[in-house]
């Protein structure tokens, strides 16, 4: 029933009528041409006008279809990011539920086996159990990276802190997370964008920057949520168009900020570290709620 209602909403009698008229004009034009050809008659002005009207109608339909099919870059980027987030959530669930459960079962079997094997095989069982523990921990870490479930339950600050702690735990990077105000009540899409941008920036730092210090600062401002990420790494020359220069991670960060009508700037020079500043403006509803609270 619901699908029938949706189809009814999408059906436009005006567009269907225009398509029917265009088909009739084309059919009448073909019949007129055949009649003139069979009877070897000259083309009268009325038939010529019929041809012109049919051609104009076809041209209008082609232009209308081209506009309806074409996606604007912002719409396409928004669709791609939504598909990416959905796929990340699916993979995270599969890792956590399926592979995680299988590894847990294998760990229990290894424990059972270790209690029953002879003493000369105890070392091998201990190694197997340790390997399963490490693998299970890695699977849980990857699952958390793909789908930060704590964003909805713990909030942006706790999620960022947990990610930085997990990602930089076995590195030589000294990091700090500065949150100068409480970050409760932030819209979900804004929190996801801030988290993903920080995640990408930290990944790039670990891969390319060889940094020793990292500072992430996030705070509320009257105009929006401000995010700053700076390191003392090797630095680089930011491209004017990261997508064309192969900087896919940087291009993704710019797209996430642009989809929320925000801004993102990158300041970096070789040997002088990197600083990323992003600003996500508050949605109209959030601004109205803030003004109401201030008035009270």
N, C-alpha and C positions, 0 to 999 in steps of 0.2 A: 504493500500500500504506500509506504513512504517513498519507494523508488518511483512509483507511478506519479506521485505528487511532485517529486523533483523533476521528472521529465516534463510534466505539465508546466512547471515554472519556467523551464528552459525553452519550451516551444513558444515561438513568437509568430502569431498569425500574420503580422505585417510582413515579416521576412519571407514566410512561406508563400504569401500571395505574390510578392515580387519575384520570387523564383519561378512560380507558375506562369506569371505574365511573360517573363523572359523566355521561358521554354516555348510558349505560344508564339511569341514574336519570331523566334528562330525557326519554328516549324512553318509559320506563314511565309517567312522569307524564303525558305527552301522550296515550298510549293509554288510560290510566285516565280522563282527562277526556273523551275521545271516547266511551268506553263509557257513562259516566254520563250524558252528554248525549243519546246515541242512545236509551237505554232509560229516560230521565227518572227516574233513581234518585237518592236523596239521597247526599251524599258521606260515606262511612264514615270512621272515625277513621284506619284504616290508609292510605287514600289521602291524607288530610291530612298524616299523618306523612311519607309519601313526598314530597309537595310541599315540606315544610319541609326535609327532608334534601337534596333536589335544590337548593333555593335556597341552603342553607348551603354545599354543595359548590361551587356556582358562585361564591359570594362569596369562598370561600377561594382559588379559582384566580385570580380577578381581583386579589385582594390580592397573591398570590404573583407574578403577572406584572408588576404595577406595581413591586414591589420589584426584580425582576430587570432591568426595562427602565431604571429611573431610575438616573442616574449622580450620585454625590455630587460636590459642587463641587471637592474636591481631585482626584478622579479625572478630572473633565472638564478641569481646568486642566493636569494632567499630560499628558493626551492631546493637548491643543491645543499645548503647548510642544514635545512630541515631533514632532508634525506640522510645526510651524513650523521646527524644526531640520532635519528631513528635507527640507523644501522649500527652505530656504536652501542646503543642500548640493547639491541638484539644480541650482538656479540658478547656484551658484558653478561647478559643473562645466561647465554650458553656456556660461557666460561665458568661462571659462578655455580650454576645449577647442575650442568651435565659433567663437565670435566672436573670441577671441584669435588663433586660427589664420588666420581670414579677414583680420584686420587685419595680421597679420604678412605674409601673402601680398601684400596691397595695398601694404605698405611696400616689399617687394622689387621689386614692379612699378614703384613710384615711383622707386626707385634706378636700375632699368634704364632707365626713361624719361629720368631726369635726365642720364644719360651720353650720350644720343643726340639730345636736342632742341637747337635753336639757342640761342645765347647769350642772346637777348632773352627766352627762356622759362625761363631758369634760376631766376629769382627765384620764379616761380610754382611750379616743381617743389620748390624749397626750402620754400616755404610749405606745400605739400601734404604733404611729408615730415614737417615739424614738426607739422602737425595730426595726422597718423597716429601719430606718436610720443606726443603728448599723449593721444590717444584710447586707445591701447593701454595707457598707464600708468594712465589712469583705470579702464579695464576690469579691470586687474589689482588695483587698489586695492579696487574694489567686490567683486571675487571674494574677496579676502582678508578683507574685512569680513563678507561673508555666511558664509564658512566658514574660520575661522582654522586652517588645516592645521597650523600650527606648534605648536599646543597639544599634540598628541601627540608631536611630535618634539623641540621646543625647550623645552617646559614653559610654565607659566603666567607666570612673571616675564618671560621673553623675549618671549612673545606680547603681554603688556600693554605692554612697552616699545616693541615694533615698532608696535603700534597707535597709541600716543600720539605716537610720532615721525611716523608717516604722517599722522595726523589733524590734528595741531597744527603741522605743519611751516610752513605759510604763514599762520599767525596770529600775533597779538601776545601770546599766552598763554605765560607762563613756567611750566613744569611740572616736577615731580619725582616719581619713583617710588621709594618706600622699601620695601625687603624686608629685614627684619632677620634672617631665617633662610633656609636653603635650602628651596625649595618642591617638591623632588622627591617622588614617591610620592603626590601628591594624587589622590584619585579623580576620574575623568573628569567625572562629572556635577557635582561640586563646582567643578572648574576651569572648566567651561563656564558655570556660573551666575555665578561671580566675574567672568569675562571679559565676559559679556553685561550684567551690572549696571554694570560700569565703562564699557562701550561706550555704554549708554543714558544714564548720568550725564554723560559727556563731550558727547554729542550735545545733551542738554538745556542744558548750560552754553553751548555755542556758539550755540544758537538763541535763548536767552532771557536768559542771565545777564550778558552783556558783562563777563566776568571777565578779570582780568589775571594771576592766579596760580591754579595748580591743584596739589594735593598728593594723591597716591594712595599709601596705605600698606597693605601686606598682610603678615601675619605669622602664624606658628603660635602657638597658645595651647594650654594643656592641655585646654580644653574644645572647641576647634575652630579653624577657619581664620577669622581676623578680617580684614575689609576696611573701609577708611575712605577716603572721597573727600570732599575739602573744597575750596571755591573762595571767592574774595572778590567774587563777583558781586552782582547786584541783589537776589537773594533772593526769597522768596515766602512765602505762607502755606500750609503743607501742609494738604491736605484729610484729614479723618478717614476718608473712604472715597474714595480716588482714582478708582476706576472710575466711581462715580456723578457725580463732578465733572468727568469728561472728561480726567483725567490718566492717559492710557492707559500711557505709559511708566513712570510711578511704580507703577501697578497691576501691570504686568508684573514689575517688580523685586520687589515684595512677594510675588507668586505664586512666583517662582523661589526665593526664600528659604524660603517656607513649605513648598514641596514637598520640601525637604531637611531639614525640621523645624528650620529656622534662624529667625533674627530679623533684621529690618531696620527701622531708625529714621531719620527725617529731621528734622534740626534746621535751621530757617531762619526768618529774619525779613526783611521788606523793608529793603534797604540794608545788611544784615549778612551776606551770603553764605549759603552752604548747606553742610551737612555730612551725609553719608550714612554710617551705620555698619551693617555687616552681620556676622553671625556664623553660620558653617555648622558645626554639631557634627560631630565625627568619627564615621564609621560604627562599629559594634561591632567589625568585623574590624580596622579601623585601630587602635582603642584596644587590642585584644588584642595586635596586633603591636608597638605601642609599649611596652606593659608587658613583653613578652617581651624586647625589645631592652634595656630599662632593667635588667631583672633579670640579663641576661648581662653 
